[in-house]
Every structure is written in C-alpha cells, then in structure tokens.
Amino acid sequence: MKPTITIEYCPKCNWMMRAAYMAQELLTTFTDDVNGVTLKPSEINGRYTISVDEETLFDRKRDGHFPEIKELKQAVRDKVNPGKSLGHSDRHQL
C-alpha cells in the first residue's frame, strides 16, 4: 500500500494556505508514489508537522523553521521513492 503524507497545521496561526500549497506541490510531484496528502488542523497551537505515515519528517518547532519546498520534496522522495529524480530540485547550488 502506498504511503500517506499528513500535514498537521495550526489553524489559529493561519497556516492552512501554506499547508495547502505544500500539499499541492507534493501531489504534483508524487502522484504515482503516494496514496494522498491529508491536511489536518491541529488542536495544538503553533504546530506544523509533516509526516509520511507515522514518521515525522519535519516539525517546525523541532527544526526551527518551515521546510523549503526543495528540502521537503527531497525528504519525501527519500521515504517514498528513493530512486526518483526530482530534476532541478536535485541539483546543488554552486
């Protein structure tokens, strides 16, 4: 069974649009690799986490920042399809 990505966000912090944008980017990139992306309003103030199944990839409080899309796609790719090329998102800046 394909994994499900969950983005848990704080609705009081108005982070739903950020979560929706990241969900769109992930669904576009990983259409064939995931079961779906779930947006989950958090009951905990300030929470913004992204997980694949039950494994947390990003936690805003733990990591001290929101993930950049490139960083997020690479982390998700490494979990759901390690051999997948992300094109320009895989290129390192000089």
Secondary structure, 3 states (H helix, E strand, C coil): CCCEEEEEECHHHCCHHHHHHHHHHHHHHCCCCCCEEEEEECCCCCCEEEEECCEEEEEHHHHCCCCCHHHHHHHHHHHHCCCCCCHHHHCCCC
